[in-house]
Amino acid sequence: MIYNGMSAAALKSVTWQKSQRSNSQGNCVEMARISGDAVAVRNSRHPQGPALIYTLAEIEALIMGAKDGDFDNLLC
């Protein structure tokens, strides 16, 4: 059973992907497509830690908002 906050290690047979912009200190998150309509997100520094589970629509809203600059104020 997949649920929000489950151990990322429990998600077997997924391919974790991180941004090419991540740095050598591991300051990034990783994402993996799970099931037909869900994406898991984990902290790259704690790969055995919890995974947050989002729908594709939620991930799309996040990515499109980031592309549009909606979160630029968080970087200042």
N, CA, C and O atoms as a Maestro MAE file, in Angstrom:
{
 s_m_m2io_version
 :::
 2.0.0
}

f_m_ct {
 s_m_title
 :::
 protein
 m_atom[304] {
  # First column is atom index #
  i_m_mmod_type
  r_m_x_coord
  r_m_y_coord
  r_m_z_coord
  i_m_residue_number
  s_m_chain_name
  s_m_pdb_residue_name
  s_m_pdb_atom_name
  i_m_atomic_number
  :::
  1 25 0.832 -1.179 0.000 1 A "MET " " N  " 7
  2 3 0.000 0.000 0.000 1 A "MET " " CA " 6
  3 2 0.880 1.247 0.000 1 A "MET " " C  " 6
  4 15 1.785 1.372 0.826 1 A "MET " " O  " 8
  5 25 0.620 2.150 -0.907 2 A "ILE " " N  " 7
  6 3 1.373 3.400 -1.011 2 A "ILE " " CA " 6
  7 2 0.618 4.492 -0.264 2 A "ILE " " C  " 6
  8 15 -0.582 4.677 -0.466 2 A "ILE " " O  " 8
  9 25 1.328 5.212 0.600 3 A "TYR " " N  " 7
  10 3 0.697 6.289 1.362 3 A "TYR " " CA " 6
  11 2 1.700 7.409 1.627 3 A "TYR " " C  " 6
  12 15 2.910 7.181 1.618 3 A "TYR " " O  " 8
  13 25 1.201 8.593 1.857 4 A "ASN " " N  " 7
  14 3 2.025 9.759 2.115 4 A "ASN " " CA " 6
  15 2 2.800 9.577 3.411 4 A "ASN " " C  " 6
  16 15 2.217 9.239 4.442 4 A "ASN " " O  " 8
  17 25 4.110 9.800 3.367 5 A "GLY " " N  " 7
  18 3 4.956 9.668 4.542 5 A "GLY " " CA " 6
  19 2 5.579 8.301 4.713 5 A "GLY " " C  " 6
  20 15 6.329 8.084 5.664 5 A "GLY " " O  " 8
  21 25 5.292 7.381 3.826 6 A "MET " " N  " 7
  22 3 5.891 6.051 3.927 6 A "MET " " CA " 6
  23 2 7.395 6.132 3.677 6 A "MET " " C  " 6
  24 15 7.876 7.111 3.105 6 A "MET " " O  " 8
  25 25 8.126 5.134 4.094 7 A "SER " " N  " 7
  26 3 9.563 5.097 3.855 7 A "SER " " CA " 6
  27 2 9.836 5.036 2.361 7 A "SER " " C  " 6
  28 15 9.262 4.211 1.650 7 A "SER " " O  " 8
  29 25 10.713 5.912 1.889 8 A "ALA " " N  " 7
  30 3 11.071 5.896 0.468 8 A "ALA " " CA " 6
  31 2 11.714 4.570 0.090 8 A "ALA " " C  " 6
  32 15 11.602 4.134 -1.056 8 A "ALA " " O  " 8
  33 25 12.384 3.924 1.036 9 A "ALA " " N  " 7
  34 3 13.017 2.635 0.779 9 A "ALA " " CA " 6
  35 2 11.984 1.554 0.464 9 A "ALA " " C  " 6
  36 15 12.306 0.559 -0.187 9 A "ALA " " O  " 8
  37 25 10.760 1.742 0.917 10 A "ALA " " N  " 7
  38 3 9.707 0.748 0.677 10 A "ALA " " CA " 6
  39 2 9.162 0.817 -0.750 10 A "ALA " " C  " 6
  40 15 8.442 -0.082 -1.183 10 A "ALA " " O  " 8
  41 25 9.497 1.864 -1.468 11 A "LEU " " N  " 7
  42 3 9.046 2.000 -2.856 11 A "LEU " " CA " 6
  43 2 10.032 1.257 -3.753 11 A "LEU " " C  " 6
  44 15 11.023 1.825 -4.213 11 A "LEU " " O  " 8
  45 25 9.754 0.027 -3.983 12 A "LYS " " N  " 7
  46 3 10.641 -0.833 -4.771 12 A "LYS " " CA " 6
  47 2 10.411 -0.618 -6.265 12 A "LYS " " C  " 6
  48 15 9.320 -0.243 -6.694 12 A "LYS " " O  " 8
  49 25 11.429 -0.856 -7.021 13 A "SER " " N  " 7
  50 3 11.371 -0.813 -8.489 13 A "SER " " CA " 6
  51 2 10.951 0.553 -9.035 13 A "SER " " C  " 6
  52 15 10.259 0.625 -10.051 13 A "SER " " O  " 8
  53 25 11.354 1.619 -8.380 14 A "VAL " " N  " 7
  54 3 11.122 2.957 -8.920 14 A "VAL " " CA " 6
  55 2 12.475 3.561 -9.282 14 A "VAL " " C  " 6
  56 15 13.503 3.190 -8.715 14 A "VAL " " O  " 8
  57 25 12.463 4.469 -10.205 15 A "THR " " N  " 7
  58 3 13.684 5.156 -10.616 15 A "THR " " CA " 6
  59 2 13.617 6.583 -10.116 15 A "THR " " C  " 6
  60 15 12.808 7.381 -10.591 15 A "THR " " O  " 8
  61 25 14.464 6.902 -9.160 16 A "TRP " " N  " 7
  62 3 14.503 8.244 -8.592 16 A "TRP " " CA " 6
  63 2 15.277 9.154 -9.529 16 A "TRP " " C  " 6
  64 15 16.294 8.757 -10.098 16 A "TRP " " O  " 8
  65 25 14.797 10.362 -9.682 17 A "GLN " " N  " 7
  66 3 15.405 11.333 -10.586 17 A "GLN " " CA " 6
  67 2 15.593 12.645 -9.852 17 A "GLN " " C  " 6
  68 15 14.701 13.086 -9.128 17 A "GLN " " O  " 8
  69 25 16.759 13.280 -10.031 18 A "LYS " " N  " 7
  70 3 16.957 14.594 -9.430 18 A "LYS " " CA " 6
  71 2 17.355 15.587 -10.508 18 A "LYS " " C  " 6
  72 15 17.790 15.207 -11.595 18 A "LYS " " O  " 8
  73 25 17.204 16.826 -10.197 19 A "SER " " N  " 7
  74 3 17.499 17.897 -11.126 19 A "SER " " CA " 6
  75 2 18.977 17.926 -11.478 19 A "SER " " C  " 6
  76 15 19.830 17.618 -10.646 19 A "SER " " O  " 8
  77 25 19.267 18.293 -12.691 20 A "GLN " " N  " 7
  78 3 20.655 18.497 -13.106 20 A "GLN " " CA " 6
  79 2 21.257 19.694 -12.378 20 A "GLN " " C  " 6
  80 15 22.477 19.857 -12.364 20 A "GLN " " O  " 8
  81 25 20.420 20.527 -11.777 21 A "ARG " " N  " 7
  82 3 20.888 21.697 -11.034 21 A "ARG " " CA " 6
  83 2 21.288 21.349 -9.604 21 A "ARG " " C  " 6
  84 15 21.782 22.214 -8.881 21 A "ARG " " O  " 8
  85 25 21.089 20.116 -9.183 22 A "SER " " N  " 7
  86 3 21.473 19.755 -7.818 22 A "SER " " CA " 6
  87 2 22.982 19.849 -7.690 22 A "SER " " C  " 6
  88 15 23.708 19.748 -8.679 22 A "SER " " O  " 8
  89 25 23.450 20.043 -6.459 23 A "ASN " " N  " 7
  90 3 24.889 20.214 -6.281 23 A "ASN " " CA " 6
  91 2 25.499 19.019 -5.565 23 A "ASN " " C  " 6
  92 15 24.792 18.106 -5.139 23 A "ASN " " O  " 8
  93 25 26.806 19.037 -5.440 24 A "SER " " N  " 7
  94 3 27.518 17.893 -4.860 24 A "SER " " CA " 6
  95 2 27.253 17.713 -3.369 24 A "SER " " C  " 6
  96 15 27.579 16.664 -2.812 24 A "SER " " O  " 8
  97 25 26.669 18.712 -2.711 25 A "GLN " " N  " 7
  98 3 26.333 18.585 -1.293 25 A "GLN " " CA " 6
  99 2 24.991 17.870 -1.092 25 A "GLN " " C  " 6
  100 15 24.572 17.664 0.047 25 A "GLN " " O  " 8
  101 25 24.330 17.498 -2.155 26 A "GLY " " N  " 7
  102 3 23.074 16.774 -2.053 26 A "GLY " " CA " 6
  103 2 21.888 17.644 -1.701 26 A "GLY " " C  " 6
  104 15 20.901 17.153 -1.153 26 A "GLY " " O  " 8
  105 25 21.969 18.929 -2.006 27 A "ASN " " N  " 7
  106 3 20.877 19.845 -1.695 27 A "ASN " " CA " 6
  107 2 19.799 19.781 -2.771 27 A "ASN " " C  " 6
  108 15 19.667 20.693 -3.588 27 A "ASN " " O  " 8
  109 25 19.052 18.722 -2.762 28 A "CYS " " N  " 7
  110 3 18.002 18.584 -3.763 28 A "CYS " " CA " 6
  111 2 16.968 17.570 -3.290 28 A "CYS " " C  " 6
  112 15 17.151 16.872 -2.293 28 A "CYS " " O  " 8
  113 25 15.909 17.519 -4.022 29 A "VAL " " N  " 7
  114 3 14.910 16.487 -3.819 29 A "VAL " " CA " 6
  115 2 14.958 15.562 -5.027 29 A "VAL " " C  " 6
  116 15 15.462 15.935 -6.086 29 A "VAL " " O  " 8
  117 25 14.445 14.388 -4.865 30 A "GLU " " N  " 7
  118 3 14.355 13.428 -5.956 30 A "GLU " " CA " 6
  119 2 12.894 13.061 -6.141 30 A "GLU " " C  " 6
  120 15 12.120 13.047 -5.184 30 A "GLU " " O  " 8
  121 25 12.523 12.766 -7.372 31 A "MET " " N  " 7
  122 3 11.153 12.384 -7.694 31 A "MET " " CA " 6
  123 2 11.158 11.056 -8.429 31 A "MET " " C  " 6
  124 15 12.107 10.720 -9.137 31 A "MET " " O  " 8
  125 25 10.087 10.317 -8.247 32 A "ALA " " N  " 7
  126 3 9.929 9.045 -8.948 32 A "ALA " " CA " 6
  127 2 8.460 8.865 -9.314 32 A "ALA " " C  " 6
  128 15 7.576 9.128 -8.498 32 A "ALA " " O  " 8
  129 25 8.208 8.427 -10.515 33 A "ARG " " N  " 7
  130 3 6.835 8.129 -10.938 33 A "ARG " " CA " 6
  131 2 6.454 6.792 -10.330 33 A "ARG " " C  " 6
  132 15 7.159 5.798 -10.499 33 A "ARG " " O  " 8
  133 25 5.344 6.775 -9.630 34 A "ILE " " N  " 7
  134 3 4.830 5.522 -9.057 34 A "ILE " " CA " 6
  135 2 3.393 5.360 -9.517 34 A "ILE " " C  " 6
  136 15 2.685 6.352 -9.694 34 A "ILE " " O  " 8
  137 25 2.977 4.194 -9.700 35 A "SER " " N  " 7
  138 3 1.641 3.872 -10.205 35 A "SER " " CA " 6
  139 2 1.320 4.719 -11.432 35 A "SER " " C  " 6
  140 15 2.205 5.382 -11.972 35 A "SER " " O  " 8
  141 25 0.098 4.705 -11.865 36 A "GLY " " N  " 7
  142 3 -0.277 5.418 -13.070 36 A "GLY " " CA " 6
  143 2 -0.446 6.901 -12.893 36 A "GLY " " C  " 6
  144 15 -0.285 7.654 -13.853 36 A "GLY " " O  " 8
  145 25 -0.765 7.348 -11.698 37 A "ASP " " N  " 7
  146 3 -1.104 8.760 -11.534 37 A "ASP " " CA " 6
  147 2 -0.504 9.390 -10.288 37 A "ASP " " C  " 6
  148 15 -1.097 10.301 -9.710 37 A "ASP " " O  " 8
  149 25 0.666 8.920 -9.867 38 A "ALA " " N  " 7
  150 3 1.269 9.453 -8.659 38 A "ALA " " CA " 6
  151 2 2.777 9.618 -8.825 38 A "ALA " " C  " 6
  152 15 3.418 8.924 -9.613 38 A "ALA " " O  " 8
  153 25 3.320 10.562 -8.053 39 A "VAL " " N  " 7
  154 3 4.752 10.834 -8.040 39 A "VAL " " CA " 6
  155 2 5.183 10.894 -6.578 39 A "VAL " " C  " 6
  156 15 4.515 11.514 -5.751 39 A "VAL " " O  " 8
  157 25 6.301 10.248 -6.269 40 A "ALA " " N  " 7
  158 3 6.871 10.300 -4.930 40 A "ALA " " CA " 6
  159 2 8.015 11.298 -4.920 40 A "ALA " " C  " 6
  160 15 8.738 11.434 -5.907 40 A "ALA " " O  " 8
  161 25 8.178 11.994 -3.804 41 A "VAL " " N  " 7
  162 3 9.249 12.979 -3.626 41 A "VAL " " CA " 6
  163 2 9.985 12.626 -2.338 41 A "VAL " " C  " 6
  164 15 9.361 12.347 -1.314 41 A "VAL " " O  " 8
  165 25 11.321 12.641 -2.397 42 A "ARG " " N  " 7
  166 3 12.120 12.374 -1.195 42 A "ARG " " CA " 6
  167 2 13.300 13.339 -1.122 42 A "ARG " " C  " 6
  168 15 13.692 13.936 -2.124 42 A "ARG " " O  " 8
  169 25 13.852 13.480 0.058 43 A "ASN " " N  " 7
  170 3 15.038 14.293 0.288 43 A "ASN " " CA " 6
  171 2 16.246 13.464 -0.126 43 A "ASN " " C  " 6
  172 15 16.424 12.350 0.366 43 A "ASN " " O  " 8
  173 25 17.069 13.981 -1.010 44 A "SER " " N  " 7
  174 3 18.215 13.210 -1.500 44 A "SER " " CA " 6
  175 2 19.239 12.915 -0.406 44 A "SER " " C  " 6
  176 15 19.984 11.940 -0.508 44 A "SER " " O  " 8
  177 25 19.285 13.743 0.639 45 A "ARG " " N  " 7
  178 3 20.216 13.492 1.741 45 A "ARG " " CA " 6
  179 2 19.728 12.394 2.675 45 A "ARG " " C  " 6
  180 15 20.504 11.864 3.471 45 A "ARG " " O  " 8
  181 25 18.448 12.051 2.583 46 A "HIS " " N  " 7
  182 3 17.855 11.014 3.436 46 A "HIS " " CA " 6
  183 2 17.034 10.055 2.567 46 A "HIS " " C  " 6
  184 15 15.809 10.016 2.679 46 A "HIS " " O  " 8
  185 25 17.694 9.288 1.711 47 A "PRO " " N  " 7
  186 3 16.965 8.441 0.762 47 A "PRO " " CA " 6
  187 2 16.116 7.353 1.415 47 A "PRO " " C  " 6
  188 15 15.214 6.812 0.776 47 A "PRO " " O  " 8
  189 25 16.389 7.028 2.668 48 A "GLN " " N  " 7
  190 3 15.578 6.032 3.372 48 A "GLN " " CA " 6
  191 2 14.426 6.677 4.134 48 A "GLN " " C  " 6
  192 15 13.572 5.988 4.691 48 A "GLN " " O  " 8
  193 25 14.414 8.011 4.150 49 A "GLY " " N  " 7
  194 3 13.410 8.758 4.905 49 A "GLY " " CA " 6
  195 2 12.039 8.714 4.257 49 A "GLY " " C  " 6
  196 15 11.795 7.901 3.366 49 A "GLY " " O  " 8
  197 25 11.149 9.583 4.701 50 A "PRO " " N  " 7
  198 3 9.770 9.558 4.205 50 A "PRO " " CA " 6
  199 2 9.655 10.036 2.757 50 A "PRO " " C  " 6
  200 15 10.432 10.869 2.290 50 A "PRO " " O  " 8
  201 25 8.686 9.495 2.085 51 A "ALA " " N  " 7
  202 3 8.352 9.918 0.725 51 A "ALA " " CA " 6
  203 2 7.008 10.631 0.771 51 A "ALA " " C  " 6
  204 15 6.045 10.133 1.354 51 A "ALA " " O  " 8
  205 25 6.958 11.778 0.161 52 A "LEU " " N  " 7
  206 3 5.689 12.489 0.023 52 A "LEU " " CA " 6
  207 2 5.084 12.072 -1.307 52 A "LEU " " C  " 6
  208 15 5.772 12.054 -2.328 52 A "LEU " " O  " 8
  209 25 3.813 11.739 -1.297 53 A "ILE " " N  " 7
  210 3 3.138 11.223 -2.486 53 A "ILE " " CA " 6
  211 2 2.177 12.285 -3.014 53 A "ILE " " C  " 6
  212 15 1.336 12.801 -2.278 53 A "ILE " " O  " 8
  213 25 2.315 12.599 -4.297 54 A "TYR " " N  " 7
  214 3 1.477 13.613 -4.936 54 A "TYR " " CA " 6
  215 2 0.843 13.049 -6.197 54 A "TYR " " C  " 6
  216 15 1.372 12.124 -6.814 54 A "TYR " " O  " 8
  217 25 -0.297 13.618 -6.570 55 A "THR " " N  " 7
  218 3 -0.918 13.246 -7.841 55 A "THR " " CA " 6
  219 2 -0.155 13.932 -8.972 55 A "THR " " C  " 6
  220 15 0.591 14.883 -8.738 55 A "THR " " O  " 8
  221 25 -0.345 13.449 -10.184 56 A "LEU " " N  " 7
  222 3 0.277 14.091 -11.336 56 A "LEU " " CA " 6
  223 2 -0.189 15.534 -11.467 56 A "LEU " " C  " 6
  224 15 0.599 16.411 -11.824 56 A "LEU " " O  " 8
  225 25 -1.456 15.787 -11.183 57 A "ALA " " N  " 7
  226 3 -1.990 17.149 -11.280 57 A "ALA " " CA " 6
  227 2 -1.293 18.075 -10.282 57 A "ALA " " C  " 6
  228 15 -1.023 19.232 -10.605 57 A "ALA " " O  " 8
  229 25 -1.003 17.592 -9.094 58 A "GLU " " N  " 7
  230 3 -0.315 18.413 -8.096 58 A "GLU " " CA " 6
  231 2 1.117 18.716 -8.538 58 A "GLU " " C  " 6
  232 15 1.588 19.845 -8.396 58 A "GLU " " O  " 8
  233 25 1.804 17.712 -9.070 59 A "ILE " " N  " 7
  234 3 3.175 17.914 -9.555 59 A "ILE " " CA " 6
  235 2 3.177 18.863 -10.749 59 A "ILE " " C  " 6
  236 15 4.056 19.719 -10.860 59 A "ILE " " O  " 8
  237 25 2.212 18.720 -11.628 60 A "GLU " " N  " 7
  238 3 2.121 19.620 -12.776 60 A "GLU " " CA " 6
  239 2 1.930 21.067 -12.310 60 A "GLU " " C  " 6
  240 15 2.573 21.975 -12.835 60 A "GLU " " O  " 8
  241 25 1.054 21.282 -11.335 61 A "ALA " " N  " 7
  242 3 0.826 22.632 -10.814 61 A "ALA " " CA " 6
  243 2 2.110 23.199 -10.208 61 A "ALA " " C  " 6
  244 15 2.410 24.378 -10.399 61 A "ALA " " O  " 8
  245 25 2.859 22.393 -9.495 62 A "LEU " " N  " 7
  246 3 4.121 22.839 -8.904 62 A "LEU " " CA " 6
  247 2 5.128 23.213 -9.981 62 A "LEU " " C  " 6
  248 15 5.711 24.297 -9.944 62 A "LEU " " O  " 8
  249 25 5.331 22.315 -10.944 63 A "ILE " " N  " 7
  250 3 6.324 22.556 -11.988 63 A "ILE " " CA " 6
  251 2 5.945 23.762 -12.846 63 A "ILE " " C  " 6
  252 15 6.797 24.596 -13.152 63 A "ILE " " O  " 8
  253 25 4.702 23.856 -13.227 64 A "MET " " N  " 7
  254 3 4.273 24.988 -14.052 64 A "MET " " CA " 6
  255 2 4.371 26.294 -13.266 64 A "MET " " C  " 6
  256 15 4.758 27.321 -13.825 64 A "MET " " O  " 8
  257 25 4.027 26.269 -11.979 65 A "GLY " " N  " 7
  258 3 4.168 27.449 -11.146 65 A "GLY " " CA " 6
  259 2 5.621 27.874 -11.013 65 A "GLY " " C  " 6
  260 15 5.927 29.066 -11.045 65 A "GLY " " O  " 8
  261 25 6.521 26.902 -10.863 66 A "ALA " " N  " 7
  262 3 7.950 27.217 -10.781 66 A "ALA " " CA " 6
  263 2 8.438 27.816 -12.098 66 A "ALA " " C  " 6
  264 15 9.201 28.783 -12.099 66 A "ALA " " O  " 8
  265 25 8.009 27.257 -13.191 67 A "LYS " " N  " 7
  266 3 8.390 27.801 -14.502 67 A "LYS " " CA " 6
  267 2 7.881 29.224 -14.680 67 A "LYS " " C  " 6
  268 15 8.549 30.053 -15.299 67 A "LYS " " O  " 8
  269 25 6.716 29.504 -14.147 68 A "ASP " " N  " 7
  270 3 6.119 30.842 -14.260 68 A "ASP " " CA " 6
  271 2 6.710 31.841 -13.268 68 A "ASP " " C  " 6
  272 15 6.409 33.033 -13.337 68 A "ASP " " O  " 8
  273 25 7.554 31.361 -12.337 69 A "GLY " " N  " 7
  274 3 8.168 32.256 -11.362 69 A "GLY " " CA " 6
  275 2 7.347 32.472 -10.104 69 A "GLY " " C  " 6
  276 15 7.650 33.366 -9.314 69 A "GLY " " O  " 8
  277 25 6.322 31.673 -9.907 70 A "ASP " " N  " 7
  278 3 5.445 31.843 -8.739 70 A "ASP " " CA " 6
  279 2 6.152 31.737 -7.403 70 A "ASP " " C  " 6
  280 15 5.671 32.278 -6.408 70 A "ASP " " O  " 8
  281 25 7.280 31.054 -7.361 71 A "PHE " " N  " 7
  282 3 7.975 30.822 -6.096 71 A "PHE " " CA " 6
  283 2 9.316 31.553 -6.004 71 A "PHE " " C  " 6
  284 15 10.093 31.314 -5.080 71 A "PHE " " O  " 8
  285 25 9.582 32.424 -6.942 72 A "ASP " " N  " 7
  286 3 10.855 33.150 -6.950 72 A "ASP " " CA " 6
  287 2 11.080 33.924 -5.655 72 A "ASP " " C  " 6
  288 15 12.222 34.074 -5.220 72 A "ASP " " O  " 8
  289 25 10.018 34.414 -5.035 73 A "ASN " " N  " 7
  290 3 10.162 35.162 -3.788 73 A "ASN " " CA " 6
  291 2 10.739 34.318 -2.650 73 A "ASN " " C  " 6
  292 15 11.253 34.870 -1.677 73 A "ASN " " O  " 8
  293 25 10.663 33.020 -2.755 74 A "LEU " " N  " 7
  294 3 11.201 32.149 -1.708 74 A "LEU " " CA " 6
  295 2 12.719 32.075 -1.760 74 A "LEU " " C  " 6
  296 15 13.346 31.623 -0.801 74 A "LEU " " O  " 8
  297 25 13.317 32.508 -2.853 75 A "LEU " " N  " 7
  298 3 14.761 32.441 -3.029 75 A "LEU " " CA " 6
  299 2 15.477 33.709 -2.570 75 A "LEU " " C  " 6
  300 15 16.707 33.755 -2.554 75 A "LEU " " O  " 8
  301 25 14.740 34.705 -2.208 76 A "CYS " " N  " 7
  302 3 15.353 35.995 -1.801 76 A "CYS " " CA " 6
  303 2 15.534 36.072 -0.309 76 A "CYS " " C  " 6
  304 15 16.030 37.077 0.202 76 A "CYS " " O  " 8
  :::
 }
 m_bond[303] {
  # First column is bond index #
  i_m_from
  i_m_to
  i_m_order
  :::
  1 1 2 1
  2 2 3 1
  3 3 4 2
  4 3 5 1
  5 5 6 1
  6 6 7 1
  7 7 8 2
  8 7 9 1
  9 9 10 1
  10 10 11 1
  11 11 12 2
  12 11 13 1
  13 13 14 1
  14 14 15 1
  15 15 16 2
  16 15 17 1
  17 17 18 1
  18 18 19 1
  19 19 20 2
  20 19 21 1
  21 21 22 1
  22 22 23 1
  23 23 24 2
  24 23 25 1
  25 25 26 1
  26 26 27 1
  27 27 28 2
  28 27 29 1
  29 29 30 1
  30 30 31 1
  31 31 32 2
  32 31 33 1
  33 33 34 1
  34 34 35 1
  35 35 36 2
  36 35 37 1
  37 37 38 1
  38 38 39 1
  39 39 40 2
  40 39 41 1
  41 41 42 1
  42 42 43 1
  43 43 44 2
  44 43 45 1
  45 45 46 1
  46 46 47 1
  47 47 48 2
  48 47 49 1
  49 49 50 1
  50 50 51 1
  51 51 52 2
  52 51 53 1
  53 53 54 1
  54 54 55 1
  55 55 56 2
  56 55 57 1
  57 57 58 1
  58 58 59 1
  59 59 60 2
  60 59 61 1
  61 61 62 1
  62 62 63 1
  63 63 64 2
  64 63 65 1
  65 65 66 1
  66 66 67 1
  67 67 68 2
  68 67 69 1
  69 69 70 1
  70 70 71 1
  71 71 72 2
  72 71 73 1
  73 73 74 1
  74 74 75 1
  75 75 76 2
  76 75 77 1
  77 77 78 1
  78 78 79 1
  79 79 80 2
  80 79 81 1
  81 81 82 1
  82 82 83 1
  83 83 84 2
  84 83 85 1
  85 85 86 1
  86 86 87 1
  87 87 88 2
  88 87 89 1
  89 89 90 1
  90 90 91 1
  91 91 92 2
  92 91 93 1
  93 93 94 1
  94 94 95 1
  95 95 96 2
  96 95 97 1
  97 97 98 1
  98 98 99 1
  99 99 100 2
  100 99 101 1
  101 101 102 1
  102 102 103 1
  103 103 104 2
  104 103 105 1
  105 105 106 1
  106 106 107 1
  107 107 108 2
  108 107 109 1
  109 109 110 1
  110 110 111 1
  111 111 112 2
  112 111 113 1
  113 113 114 1
  114 114 115 1
  115 115 116 2
  116 115 117 1
  117 117 118 1
  118 118 119 1
  119 119 120 2
  120 119 121 1
  121 121 122 1
  122 122 123 1
  123 123 124 2
  124 123 125 1
  125 125 126 1
  126 126 127 1
  127 127 128 2
  128 127 129 1
  129 129 130 1
  130 130 131 1
  131 131 132 2
  132 131 133 1
  133 133 134 1
  134 134 135 1
  135 135 136 2
  136 135 137 1
  137 137 138 1
  138 138 139 1
  139 139 140 2
  140 139 141 1
  141 141 142 1
  142 142 143 1
  143 143 144 2
  144 143 145 1
  145 145 146 1
  146 146 147 1
  147 147 148 2
  148 147 149 1
  149 149 150 1
  150 150 151 1
  151 151 152 2
  152 151 153 1
  153 153 154 1
  154 154 155 1
  155 155 156 2
  156 155 157 1
  157 157 158 1
  158 158 159 1
  159 159 160 2
  160 159 161 1
  161 161 162 1
  162 162 163 1
  163 163 164 2
  164 163 165 1
  165 165 166 1
  166 166 167 1
  167 167 168 2
  168 167 169 1
  169 169 170 1
  170 170 171 1
  171 171 172 2
  172 171 173 1
  173 173 174 1
  174 174 175 1
  175 175 176 2
  176 175 177 1
  177 177 178 1
  178 178 179 1
  179 179 180 2
  180 179 181 1
  181 181 182 1
  182 182 183 1
  183 183 184 2
  184 183 185 1
  185 185 186 1
  186 186 187 1
  187 187 188 2
  188 187 189 1
  189 189 190 1
  190 190 191 1
  191 191 192 2
  192 191 193 1
  193 193 194 1
  194 194 195 1
  195 195 196 2
  196 195 197 1
  197 197 198 1
  198 198 199 1
  199 199 200 2
  200 199 201 1
  201 201 202 1
  202 202 203 1
  203 203 204 2
  204 203 205 1
  205 205 206 1
  206 206 207 1
  207 207 208 2
  208 207 209 1
  209 209 210 1
  210 210 211 1
  211 211 212 2
  212 211 213 1
  213 213 214 1
  214 214 215 1
  215 215 216 2
  216 215 217 1
  217 217 218 1
  218 218 219 1
  219 219 220 2
  220 219 221 1
  221 221 222 1
  222 222 223 1
  223 223 224 2
  224 223 225 1
  225 225 226 1
  226 226 227 1
  227 227 228 2
  228 227 229 1
  229 229 230 1
  230 230 231 1
  231 231 232 2
  232 231 233 1
  233 233 234 1
  234 234 235 1
  235 235 236 2
  236 235 237 1
  237 237 238 1
  238 238 239 1
  239 239 240 2
  240 239 241 1
  241 241 242 1
  242 242 243 1
  243 243 244 2
  244 243 245 1
  245 245 246 1
  246 246 247 1
  247 247 248 2
  248 247 249 1
  249 249 250 1
  250 250 251 1
  251 251 252 2
  252 251 253 1
  253 253 254 1
  254 254 255 1
  255 255 256 2
  256 255 257 1
  257 257 258 1
  258 258 259 1
  259 259 260 2
  260 259 261 1
  261 261 262 1
  262 262 263 1
  263 263 264 2
  264 263 265 1
  265 265 266 1
  266 266 267 1
  267 267 268 2
  268 267 269 1
  269 269 270 1
  270 270 271 1
  271 271 272 2
  272 271 273 1
  273 273 274 1
  274 274 275 1
  275 275 276 2
  276 275 277 1
  277 277 278 1
  278 278 279 1
  279 279 280 2
  280 279 281 1
  281 281 282 1
  282 282 283 1
  283 283 284 2
  284 283 285 1
  285 285 286 1
  286 286 287 1
  287 287 288 2
  288 287 289 1
  289 289 290 1
  290 290 291 1
  291 291 292 2
  292 291 293 1
  293 293 294 1
  294 294 295 1
  295 295 296 2
  296 295 297 1
  297 297 298 1
  298 298 299 1
  299 299 300 2
  300 299 301 1
  301 301 302 1
  302 302 303 1
  303 303 304 2
  :::
 }
}
